[in-house]
Amino acid sequence: MGFVEILKALLFGIVEGVTEWLPVSSTGHMIILNELMPLKVSDSFYSLFEVVIQLGAIMAVMVIFWDQVWPFGRRDNPEPAGDGLLAWVKLDKIMLWLKIAVACVPAAVVGVLFGDVFDRLFHNYVCVSIALIAFGVAFIVVENRRKGRRPAIRKLDAIDWRTAALIGVFQLIAAIFPGTSRSGATIVGALMLGVSRAVAVEFTFFLAIPVMLGASLLKLVKYDGGITQGEFTLLAVGMLTAYVVSVAVIRRLLGYIRKHDFKPFGWYRIALGVVVLAFFALRAAL
């Protein structure tokens, strides 16, 4: 595998690490990047590559939020009925994971049954651009409507089963239409349901863990080709880069949302969608 291809894998990892956590669509950016600077690999391997390098981004979430998501360990003040083994189970974390599981159901079912169909229908720059623009407008509208309103849900454990399920429905939209952005769809949905920005972002991060692990595992299981040493190198470079960049981006985003709203991301999505449509229309005309 040539040095140029390794540099491309590095660039893909950077794009994945930045865009996976910002509500701007990592899949959309990856499609656009591959149109402009394609990796010299088979179509089947690239389909595997763009999903599996997300594992690096997921590792960043697990490292940063380990204490908030790991459900086992000695509790400081176990209740009287929680001695013995139960003293090592953090029930609030168990409840969080059960709500995450509920939110995962719609996208998981549709992804397993129809994922390949949706990839064939919508995995192109036109659909990506439309989704970028549509959800860019959604961010601006939602933020304007909730301006001055106090969110009803300001803590992670205040998310109830109904809210978790409805956030999962919004995630389903992202599973069908690349360019929507999984994080963008779930954040918009959470904001509409009265969740604060900080809680919406954290729940979105945690929701990504089983979703992206499952998507990567599904791709690996369905992949019917062998992986060469060069292809393995590309995967390793992409995942490691995505991990390092994700750590920095997640920490910056958490600081950003304490003082700002998501409207700048909405305007960015609209501008990017328009530019991409114009670029490829012009290229097709020449």
Secondary structure, DSSP 8 states (H G I E B T S, - for coil): --HHHHHHHHHHHHHHHHHTTTTT-HHHHHHHHHHHS--SS-HHHHHHHHHHTHHHHHHHHHHHTHHHH--BS--SS--GGG-GGGGGB-HHHHHHHHHHHHHHHHHHHHHHHHHHHHHHHH-SHHHHHHHHHHHHHHHHHHHHHTTT---SB-SGGG--HHHHHHHHHHHHHHHHSTTS-HHHHHHHHHHHTTB-HHHHHHHHHHHHHHHHHHHHHHHHHH--S---HHHHHHHHHHHHHHHHHHHHHHHHHHHHTTT--SHHHHHHHHHHHHHHHHHHHHHHH-
